[in-house]
Amino acid sequence: MKAIQYSEFGDRGVLQYLDLPEPVAKEDEFLIDVTASGVNYVDIRERQGVYQRPETHVGSDKMLPRISGLQVTGRVRAVGPQGTKA
């Protein structure tokens, strides 16, 4: 799959356009074939590392490398074993 990923926090120069292995839906996750995605202010602040500090109490569970994208549209391709298609 094609993805824009970052492995360190910083400005837009840390973004990498990569071919990555196809993901698999785990547990209660689902896999989406994304047709469009948006980048919003939260995505930018995560990439900058602003939300990865203890004092923000937001995003401290975000691990690197990371693929941003809180807003996507597409079709559900797979549902994990504990998930439901609603």
Phi, psi and omega in degrees: 000153176271141180206152170253119188230154170230145182248358176211159179278147179164197180281188184297346178293345180274353181287138179232133176267115190229158165263121181239158176298150177297131178285164178237135177292124180253153174038252183256028179266168170223156183251129183246132167279103186282129176258335177204148177218158178239156174245120180246182185298325179296318177301317180295315181294324175297315180298325179286345180090008183295321183274359183263021179252144183303326183290343179275336181057022179227133172073011182292347179268002181283125182255152176259148357289160186222144171251117179287170174135081177277341181241116177219160171225148182169200180241141176289123179264322183212151177237133178296166186299334181256003181271170176227146173270109180250000000 
